[in-house]
């Protein structure tokens, strides 16, 4: 692998690049400490700070983004949710799952509700149709699906609407191994005032119910 390929890879992995720069700067500081102790100590300190920043950012991302959820696949003949008062009520589908009708940046799609998923997951087709923005860190995460472990790219949803629920600037992953399936994760449910299951109905209660858009 030549230098251009290495630099191209590091450009897509900013935290790894930061760690590598920190190591190089720390080593340079160690070399300079002999002839120039003050300068060498300063340079080495800068390198160590870079390494510490990379470690803390990695821990923060792993804590927020890691998920080991298994995903089901979409079913035909989905039941439709309704809005009653300040609640969006979603009946259980015949397959035993809750499927939500939502819009992603204005694009209508069906989503499987998965309380075991940390992040909302979007199929590549939905991501393209909704023109999802790439995550500023340009990071990837590994996800476990029914077809094995896959690499998923991070993205940001400008607006996700579910009945009277609206979530903006929402973290998501674009997962190619899920076919056309889209998944609502806990990063949506945790934004709600409350959510619960009563019998065969999932009830979503937002902090500030929004007007329901006409379909």
ABEGO torsion letter per residue (X at the ends): XBAAAAAAAAAABAAAAAAAAAAAAAAAAAAAAAABAAAAAAAAAAAAAAAAAAAAAAAAAAAAABBABBBBBBBBGBBBBBBBEABBBBBBBAAGBBBBBBBBGGBBBBBBBBAABABBBBBAAAAAAAGBBBBAAGBBBBBBBAAEBBBBBBBBBABBBBEABBBBGBBBBBBAAAEABBBBBAAAAAABABBBBBEABBBBBBABBBBBBBX
